[in-house]
Each structure stands twice: as structure tokens, then as C-alpha cells.
Amino acid sequence: MAESLDAWVIVVGAGPAGLLLTQLLAQKGVPVVLVEKSDKLDEQPRATHYAAPAMAELLRAGVVEEMGQAGFHPHTICWRLLDGTKLTGLDHSLTEGDEDQMVCLPLNKLGQILYNKVKQQPNATILFNHEVINSAQDEDSASITVSTPTGERNLRARYIVGCDGANSKIRRMLFGDWEFPGKTWDVQVVATNVYYDFYKYGYEDANFIIDPVHWYMASRISTDGMWRVSYGEQVGLTKDDLLANRDEKFRTMLPGHPEPDQYRITNFSPYKVHQRLAKSMRVGRFILAADAAHLCNPFGGLGLTGGIVDVGGLFDCLVGIYENKAQDSILDKYDQIRREKYEQFINPISSSNIVRMHDKDPKTIMQRDEFFQAIDKVKDDPEAKKEFLNGINVIKHDFTQYYKDSSNVGEEKSPKPEKPVSVSAVAAGSVAE
């Protein structure tokens, strides 16, 4: 028999998704245990931009003020040719003052803010050095066996949520090591953090450079002048190969064609790029969220924002069950709708973002690209531009509409129809990594 903990939910993975879910649940009085295989939080900066749908969930967690103090609000995002010629852009300063205005903050800093919040919650327990090695479930509960420095331990809860990232142990236990449908792009991305003055050359807060060979993104990510430069390389190169190529790549790509002594690199991370969606985001009492459930390329920030929106929706579902406002079947709605949002918006938009960046004829792309044409249509109308930017909110979904109708206990409310929105409008609000 698994050990019985005073926990209604176990969350696996102390990345920002797991910490956010733990914080949201605990502040609503739900007993929650967060387990993490490492001995500390991940210190890699990783993704940086949180679009409006993500900010709405972070607002509920009570961390937006601290995010604003540690980060900043990016303004113009644009697309350029390799020679620096600006093609088009979007001014996010139109959302200035909105409570869900986009914030730029490296992911590790958000993780620390959330961790500090979770530690203050009496209903939350964080267990580091707890690596999941087995799992089980029955009609009433789910359990995991974890390896710890003092031996194995069994933990049990009503529900267990895998927020344990792209290599999720929970997902692999549910479906097998190689069952993660989708594809791997035939490119390699190298993410670097670099100190270099892009503003000197007229660049904006975030810049997508379109070129068939030397495509990249340059986006300011800190208040002290650090920029994220993520660029494409051919598949098959080793890390040593990529390091050997780096200085020439920077000399060719960056404005001013700098020599190595003219910039300072603090992080260099090559990685493969995937578009994948788990077969299901719910198997009985096990549920998946964020990167454990789906992946997309980083150009557009939809992986980060979509994952945070997953967490917010799942929180509403779990709280509804805990407070007897919703039936267990609401988790099937979560699975269905979050997968639909990925398939209808996140996957196609993020895919078009990366394909656009290595277009074969960048000089004619303004005449061919529907997204750029949509930007052009609203460029002189501030209200239309703001509505365009807010199109990304379609990836959200109100799961509280499936709570039981208080006048008809046991019956679910009729779902509210969602307002149609164009794919281009969704892309407009998500164009920073």
C-alpha cells in the first residue's frame, strides 16, 4: 500500500509550470506536494517572453508585480532582412497599462519568484531529490514510487500531474519512451545570451531576421543589456563544430559585423527543435501539462505561453473537482480542448514562424506572406492593431463553464461559444520567444 500523504494533488517537476500549478492550487487551499528529481531549481535562463494569455495566469498566481520589477515590457517586434532592412513590425506599447501586458523575464528568474511564493503556502510541500521511478493508479487514487537519497518512497494522491518537461518521465510511463507523436525539424537551433548593442544599429526590442542561411532572432532579455540571439544551423554538427563556427556566424549575421572582442557571450546552448503532441493529456488520474504534453519550436514563444495556459486551465478543472463544483469528467474536457488549441493554433502558427525565417526569397516575402499582409492592413488603425495583438487570447479557454449549474446540481452548464479569430491575429500576440 502506498504511503498516504496529506496531498490531494502531486505535481511532478519543479520548473515554472509545476511551480505555477502548485502555487495556484495551494493558495486555493488544495493540499499539494511538488516533487523534483534535482536538488535545486533549474538555473538555465531558457525562454523569456510571456504573452497576454500567460500573464493572465501569472496574475492569478500573484507574481506579476515582481515579474515587472525584475524584467521589463518589450515594445516593438519586427522582421528584417540580413542587411538590417526593416520589413514590418508590431508595436506592443499599445497594450501599455493592461494588466496582462507582455513581460520579458528569463524563465529561471520566474521560477525563483514562484518558488518563493510556494514556500509561503501552508498547503504546499516541495520535495527535492525525489526522482520518479514507477507509477500506478486505481479507481480512487494515483501513486508514484520515487528514489531519494535515503531510499525509495511511495507517494499517493487523488491526481498526479506531470509538469516534468520535454523528457517527461510521467508521459513516458503512460505511453512509452518513443511515443510522442509529431516531428523533429531538419534544423538545429543554437541559443546564445550575448552582450552586444543592437540598438546602436537601429534594432528594436525583438528582431526576426529572415534569410535562407543566416536566419536568427535577436531579442533583448534583461535590463542590463543582455540579448538572446538564437540562430539556425545544419543538423549533425557537434557542439565543438558549432563553437568553431560561432564567431564567423556572428560576424556574418549581426549588425556591424563584430569581431569576438566586441561582444560577450554568457550562454551557448544548441538543441534540436520539435513539434510534438502527446496522445492524450489525461490517462485516468494522471494528467500532463506544458512541455510534458506538447512541444513546438521557440520562434514565437507559443511553447512557453501555451504551457502556462495549460496550467491555468488545469488549475480551474482540479479546483472545480476539489470544491465539488465540477465532475471528474471535466478533465476529459481539459484533454480535448488543450489538444485542440495546440493543433488548431499553436502548432500551425509556430511552424509558420520558423519556416518564414528561412524563406528562400526574403526580398519578396512582404508580397507573399499572409501574416505580413494582415499586419499591413491594421498599421494605421491603433484600435484594430490592439485587437490584432489580442488575438492570441483565443488559445485560452474558460473551463469554469463546465462547472455544475447550482440550480441543477449534477448538470453541467452549457458551454459558451468562442469568438472566431484569424490565425494571423493569434500569431501577432505571440511573436517573441
C-alpha positions as CSV (number, residue, x, y, z in Angstrom):
1,M,0.0,0.0,0.0
2,A,1.4,3.4,-1.0
3,E,2.2,5.8,1.8
4,S,-0.7,8.2,2.4
5,L,0.3,11.9,2.3
6,D,-1.8,14.8,3.2
7,A,-2.0,15.8,-0.5
8,W,-4.8,15.9,-2.9
9,V,-2.6,16.5,-5.9
10,I,1.0,15.6,-6.6
11,V,2.9,17.7,-9.2
12,V,6.0,16.2,-10.8
13,G,8.6,18.7,-11.9
14,A,9.7,22.0,-10.2
15,G,10.0,24.0,-13.3
16,P,7.9,27.1,-13.7
17,A,4.9,25.1,-14.9
18,G,5.0,22.8,-11.9
19,L,5.7,25.7,-9.5
20,L,2.8,27.7,-11.0
21,L,0.3,24.9,-10.7
22,T,1.5,24.3,-7.1
23,Q,1.1,28.0,-6.2
24,L,-2.4,28.3,-7.8
25,L,-3.7,25.1,-6.1
26,A,-2.1,25.8,-2.7
27,Q,-3.5,29.4,-2.5
28,K,-7.0,28.0,-3.0
29,G,-6.5,25.6,-0.1
30,V,-5.8,22.4,-2.1
31,P,-3.2,20.2,-0.4
32,V,-0.4,19.7,-2.9
33,V,3.0,18.0,-3.0
34,L,5.6,19.1,-5.6
35,V,8.4,16.6,-6.3
36,E,11.6,17.3,-8.2
37,K,14.4,14.9,-9.1
38,S,17.2,17.6,-8.9
39,D,18.5,19.1,-5.7
40,K,17.6,22.7,-6.7
41,L,15.7,24.7,-9.3
42,D,17.0,24.8,-12.9
43,E,19.3,27.9,-13.3
44,Q,19.2,28.0,-17.1
45,P,17.6,31.2,-18.4
46,R,15.7,29.4,-21.3
47,A,12.6,31.2,-22.7
48,T,11.9,34.8,-21.8
49,H,8.7,36.3,-23.2
50,Y,5.2,35.9,-21.6
51,A,2.3,36.9,-23.9
52,A,-1.1,38.1,-22.6
53,P,-2.7,34.7,-22.0
54,A,0.3,33.6,-19.9
55,M,0.3,36.9,-18.0
56,A,-3.4,36.4,-17.1
57,E,-2.5,33.1,-15.3
58,L,0.6,34.6,-13.7
59,L,-1.6,37.5,-12.4
60,R,-3.8,34.9,-10.7
61,A,-0.7,33.5,-9.0
62,G,0.2,36.9,-7.6
63,V,3.6,37.3,-9.3
64,V,3.1,39.9,-12.0
65,E,4.3,42.8,-9.9
66,E,7.6,41.1,-9.0
67,M,8.0,40.0,-12.7
68,G,7.6,43.6,-13.7
69,Q,10.3,44.7,-11.2
70,A,12.7,42.0,-12.3
71,G,12.0,42.2,-16.0
72,F,10.6,44.7,-18.5
73,H,7.8,45.3,-21.0
74,P,9.1,44.8,-24.6
75,H,7.7,47.2,-27.2
76,T,8.3,46.9,-31.0
77,I,8.8,43.5,-32.5
78,C,9.9,43.4,-36.1
79,W,11.1,41.4,-39.1
80,R,14.3,42.3,-41.1
81,L,16.5,41.2,-43.9
82,L,20.0,40.1,-43.1
83,D,21.3,43.6,-44.1
84,G,19.1,45.1,-41.3
85,T,16.4,46.4,-43.6
86,K,13.1,46.5,-41.6
87,L,10.2,44.8,-43.4
88,T,7.4,45.3,-40.9
89,G,6.7,45.2,-37.2
90,L,4.2,45.3,-34.3
91,D,4.1,47.9,-31.5
92,H,3.2,46.2,-28.2
93,S,3.3,49.5,-26.4
94,L,-0.3,49.8,-27.5
95,T,-1.0,47.3,-24.6
96,E,0.8,49.5,-22.1
97,G,-1.1,49.6,-18.8
98,D,-3.0,46.4,-19.4
99,E,-2.7,44.0,-16.5
100,D,-1.8,41.2,-18.9
101,Q,0.8,43.3,-20.9
102,M,3.7,41.2,-22.1
103,V,6.7,40.8,-19.8
104,C,10.2,39.7,-20.7
105,L,12.0,37.8,-17.9
106,P,14.3,34.8,-18.1
107,L,12.5,31.6,-17.1
108,N,14.9,30.8,-14.2
109,K,14.0,34.2,-12.6
110,L,10.3,33.5,-12.9
111,G,11.0,30.1,-11.3
112,Q,12.7,31.7,-8.3
113,I,9.8,34.1,-7.8
114,L,7.2,31.3,-7.9
115,Y,9.4,29.1,-5.6
116,N,9.5,31.9,-3.0
117,K,5.7,32.2,-3.2
118,V,5.1,28.4,-2.9
119,K,7.4,28.2,0.2
120,Q,4.9,30.5,2.0
121,Q,1.9,28.3,1.3
122,P,0.9,26.1,4.3
123,N,-0.8,23.7,1.9
124,A,2.3,23.1,-0.3
125,T,5.2,20.7,0.3
126,I,8.3,20.7,-2.0
127,L,10.4,17.6,-2.1
128,F,13.8,17.9,-3.9
129,N,15.9,14.8,-4.8
130,H,12.8,12.8,-5.4
131,E,13.0,11.1,-8.8
132,V,10.0,9.2,-10.1
133,I,10.8,5.5,-11.0
134,N,7.4,3.9,-11.1
135,S,3.7,4.7,-11.1
136,A,0.3,3.1,-10.5
137,Q,-3.3,4.0,-10.2
138,D,-6.7,2.6,-9.2
139,E,-10.3,4.0,-9.1
140,D,-9.6,6.2,-6.1
141,S,-6.0,7.4,-6.3
142,A,-2.7,7.5,-8.2
143,S,0.7,6.8,-6.8
144,I,4.4,7.2,-7.7
145,T,7.5,5.5,-6.4
146,V,10.4,7.9,-6.0
147,S,14.0,7.4,-5.5
148,T,15.5,9.6,-2.7
149,P,19.0,9.9,-1.1
150,T,17.6,7.8,1.8
151,G,15.9,5.1,-0.3
152,E,12.7,4.6,-2.2
153,R,9.4,6.1,-1.1
154,N,5.8,5.8,-2.2
155,L,3.6,8.9,-2.6
156,R,-0.2,8.9,-3.3
157,A,-2.8,11.5,-4.2
158,R,-6.1,11.8,-5.8
159,Y,-4.4,13.1,-9.0
160,I,-0.8,13.3,-10.3
161,V,0.2,15.9,-12.8
162,G,3.3,15.6,-15.0
163,C,4.9,19.0,-15.4
164,D,8.3,17.4,-15.9
165,G,9.3,18.8,-19.3
166,A,10.1,17.6,-22.7
167,N,11.6,14.3,-21.4
168,S,8.7,13.8,-19.0
169,K,9.0,10.6,-17.0
170,I,5.3,10.6,-16.4
171,R,4.5,10.8,-20.1
172,R,7.0,8.0,-20.9
173,M,5.4,5.8,-18.2
174,L,2.0,6.4,-19.7
175,F,2.8,5.9,-23.3
176,G,6.4,4.5,-23.7
177,D,9.7,6.1,-24.3
178,W,9.3,6.8,-28.0
179,E,5.6,7.6,-28.2
180,F,5.4,11.4,-28.6
181,P,3.7,12.0,-32.0
182,G,5.0,14.8,-34.2
183,K,8.2,15.6,-35.9
184,T,11.7,16.9,-35.3
185,W,12.7,19.9,-37.6
186,D,15.6,19.3,-40.0
187,V,17.5,22.2,-38.5
188,Q,19.4,22.8,-35.3
189,V,18.9,25.9,-33.2
190,V,21.7,27.5,-31.1
191,A,20.5,29.8,-28.3
192,T,23.1,32.3,-27.0
193,N,22.9,35.0,-24.4
194,V,25.2,37.9,-25.5
195,Y,26.0,41.4,-24.5
196,Y,26.0,43.5,-27.7
197,D,24.5,46.9,-28.6
198,F,21.8,46.1,-31.2
199,Y,20.1,49.5,-30.5
200,K,23.2,51.2,-32.0
201,Y,22.2,49.8,-35.3
202,G,18.5,50.8,-35.1
203,Y,17.2,47.4,-34.0
204,E,14.1,47.1,-31.9
205,D,13.4,45.1,-28.7
206,A,12.9,41.9,-30.7
207,N,14.0,41.3,-34.3
208,F,13.5,38.3,-36.5
209,I,16.0,38.2,-39.3
210,I,14.8,36.4,-42.5
211,D,17.5,34.7,-44.6
212,P,17.7,31.2,-46.2
213,V,21.1,30.5,-44.5
214,H,21.8,33.1,-41.7
215,W,18.3,33.3,-40.1
216,Y,18.2,34.3,-36.5
217,M,16.3,36.1,-33.7
218,A,17.8,38.9,-31.6
219,S,15.8,40.0,-28.6
220,R,16.7,42.0,-25.5
221,I,16.1,39.8,-22.4
222,S,17.4,41.8,-19.5
223,T,17.6,45.3,-18.1
224,D,21.4,45.4,-18.2
225,G,21.8,44.9,-22.0
226,M,21.8,41.1,-22.4
227,W,20.3,39.8,-25.7
228,R,19.1,36.4,-26.7
229,V,20.5,35.5,-30.1
230,S,19.0,32.2,-31.4
231,Y,20.1,31.1,-34.9
232,G,19.8,28.1,-37.2
233,E,22.5,25.7,-38.0
234,Q,22.5,22.5,-40.1
235,V,21.7,19.2,-38.4
236,G,24.5,16.8,-37.5
237,L,27.1,19.3,-36.3
238,T,28.6,18.5,-32.9
239,K,28.8,21.1,-30.1
240,D,32.5,21.6,-30.9
241,D,31.6,22.2,-34.6
242,L,29.1,24.8,-33.6
243,L,31.5,26.5,-31.3
244,A,34.1,26.6,-34.1
245,N,31.5,28.2,-36.4
246,R,30.1,30.7,-33.9
247,D,32.4,33.6,-34.4
248,E,32.1,33.6,-38.2
249,K,28.3,33.2,-37.8
250,F,28.2,36.3,-35.5
251,R,30.5,38.2,-37.9
252,T,28.1,37.4,-40.8
253,M,24.8,37.8,-39.0
254,L,25.0,40.6,-36.5
255,P,24.7,44.3,-37.5
256,G,28.2,45.9,-37.6
257,H,29.8,42.5,-38.4
258,P,31.6,42.4,-35.0
259,E,34.8,40.6,-34.1
260,P,34.7,38.4,-31.0
261,D,36.2,41.1,-28.7
262,Q,33.2,43.3,-29.5
263,Y,30.6,41.1,-27.7
264,R,30.4,38.9,-24.7
265,I,28.6,35.6,-24.7
266,T,27.4,34.2,-21.4
267,N,25.4,31.2,-22.6
268,F,25.7,28.8,-25.6
269,S,23.0,26.1,-25.9
270,P,22.5,24.0,-29.1
271,Y,19.3,21.9,-29.2
272,K,17.0,20.1,-31.5
273,V,13.6,21.6,-32.4
274,H,10.4,19.6,-32.2
275,Q,6.7,19.9,-32.9
276,R,5.0,17.1,-30.8
277,L,1.7,16.4,-29.0
278,A,1.1,13.6,-26.6
279,K,-1.5,11.0,-27.5
280,S,-3.6,12.2,-24.6
281,M,-3.2,14.8,-21.8
282,R,-5.2,12.7,-19.4
283,V,-4.9,9.0,-18.6
284,G,-7.1,8.2,-15.6
285,R,-5.7,10.0,-12.6
286,F,-2.5,11.1,-14.4
287,I,-2.6,14.4,-16.3
288,L,0.1,16.2,-18.4
289,A,0.7,19.9,-18.9
290,A,3.1,22.2,-20.7
291,D,6.2,20.7,-22.3
292,A,5.4,17.2,-20.8
293,A,2.3,17.3,-23.1
294,H,3.4,19.2,-26.2
295,L,6.4,20.9,-27.8
296,C,6.9,23.5,-30.5
297,N,9.9,25.5,-31.9
298,P,10.8,28.6,-29.9
299,F,10.2,31.2,-32.5
300,G,7.1,32.9,-31.3
301,G,7.0,31.9,-27.6
302,L,4.0,29.8,-28.0
303,G,5.5,26.8,-26.2
304,L,6.1,28.9,-23.1
305,T,2.8,30.8,-23.3
306,G,0.8,27.7,-24.3
307,G,2.2,25.7,-21.4
308,I,1.3,28.3,-18.9
309,V,-2.2,28.5,-20.3
310,D,-2.4,24.7,-19.9
311,V,-1.6,25.1,-16.2
312,G,-4.3,27.8,-15.7
313,G,-6.9,25.6,-17.3
314,L,-5.9,22.5,-15.4
315,F,-6.0,24.5,-12.2
316,D,-9.6,25.5,-12.8
317,C,-10.5,21.9,-13.5
318,L,-8.9,20.5,-10.4
319,V,-10.2,23.2,-8.1
320,G,-13.7,22.6,-9.5
321,I,-13.4,18.9,-8.6
322,Y,-11.9,19.6,-5.2
323,E,-14.6,22.1,-4.3
324,N,-17.4,19.8,-5.7
325,K,-18.3,22.3,-8.4
326,A,-17.3,20.0,-11.2
327,Q,-17.3,16.4,-12.1
328,D,-14.2,14.3,-12.8
329,S,-15.2,14.4,-16.5
330,I,-14.0,18.0,-16.7
331,L,-10.5,16.6,-17.0
332,D,-11.6,15.0,-20.3
333,K,-12.6,18.5,-21.4
334,Y,-9.2,19.7,-20.5
335,D,-7.6,16.9,-22.6
336,Q,-9.8,17.6,-25.6
337,I,-9.6,21.4,-25.6
338,R,-6.0,21.9,-24.8
339,R,-5.1,19.4,-27.6
340,E,-7.4,21.2,-30.0
341,K,-5.7,24.6,-29.1
342,Y,-2.4,23.0,-29.9
343,E,-3.5,21.5,-33.2
344,Q,-5.5,24.5,-34.4
345,F,-3.3,27.4,-33.3
346,I,0.0,26.6,-31.5
347,N,1.4,24.0,-33.9
348,P,0.5,25.7,-37.3
349,I,1.5,29.2,-36.1
350,S,4.8,28.2,-34.5
351,S,5.6,26.1,-37.6
352,S,4.9,29.0,-39.9
353,N,7.1,31.2,-37.7
354,I,10.2,29.1,-38.2
355,V,9.5,28.4,-41.9
356,R,9.2,32.1,-42.5
357,M,12.6,32.8,-41.0
358,H,14.5,30.8,-43.6
359,D,12.4,31.8,-46.6
360,K,14.3,31.4,-49.9
361,D,13.5,34.8,-51.2
362,P,13.3,37.3,-48.3
363,K,13.1,40.3,-50.6
364,T,9.7,39.3,-51.9
365,I,8.2,37.9,-48.8
366,M,6.1,41.0,-48.0
367,Q,4.1,40.4,-51.2
368,R,3.6,36.7,-50.4
369,D,3.2,36.3,-46.6
370,E,-0.4,36.4,-45.3
371,F,0.7,37.3,-41.8
372,F,2.7,40.3,-43.0
373,Q,-0.2,41.4,-45.2
374,A,-2.5,41.2,-42.2
375,I,-0.1,43.4,-40.2
376,D,-0.1,45.9,-43.1
377,K,-3.9,46.1,-43.1
378,V,-4.1,47.4,-39.5
379,K,-0.9,49.5,-39.4
380,D,-2.8,52.9,-39.5
381,D,-5.6,51.9,-37.0
382,P,-4.5,51.8,-33.3
383,E,-7.7,50.1,-32.2
384,A,-7.5,47.4,-35.0
385,K,-3.8,46.9,-34.1
386,K,-4.6,46.3,-30.5
387,E,-7.4,43.9,-31.3
388,F,-5.0,42.2,-33.7
389,L,-2.4,41.8,-30.9
390,N,-5.1,40.4,-28.5
391,G,-6.0,37.7,-31.0
392,I,-3.6,35.4,-29.1
393,N,-6.1,35.1,-26.3
394,V,-8.0,32.5,-28.4
395,I,-5.6,29.9,-27.0
396,K,-7.2,30.4,-23.6
397,H,-10.4,28.6,-22.6
398,D,-12.8,29.1,-19.6
399,F,-13.1,25.7,-18.0
400,T,-15.3,27.0,-15.3
401,Q,-18.2,27.0,-17.7
402,Y,-18.2,23.2,-17.2
403,Y,-18.8,23.5,-13.5
404,K,-22.1,22.2,-12.2
405,D,-25.1,24.5,-12.5
406,S,-26.0,25.4,-8.9
407,S,-29.7,25.4,-9.9
408,N,-29.5,21.9,-11.3
409,V,-26.9,20.1,-9.2
410,G,-25.2,17.4,-11.1
411,E,-25.8,19.0,-14.5
412,E,-23.0,20.9,-16.3
413,K,-23.6,24.4,-17.7
414,S,-23.9,24.8,-21.5
415,P,-20.5,25.9,-22.9
416,K,-20.1,29.5,-24.1
417,P,-19.4,29.9,-27.8
418,E,-15.9,31.2,-28.6
419,K,-15.4,34.2,-30.8
420,P,-13.8,33.3,-34.2
421,V,-10.4,34.8,-34.7
422,S,-7.9,34.6,-37.6
423,V,-4.7,32.6,-37.3
424,S,-2.7,35.8,-38.2
425,A,-4.2,37.6,-35.2
426,V,-3.2,34.8,-32.9
427,A,0.4,35.0,-34.3
428,A,0.5,38.8,-33.7
429,G,0.4,38.4,-30.0
430,S,3.0,35.7,-29.8
431,V,5.9,36.8,-31.8
432,A,8.6,37.0,-29.2
433,E,10.5,33.9,-27.8
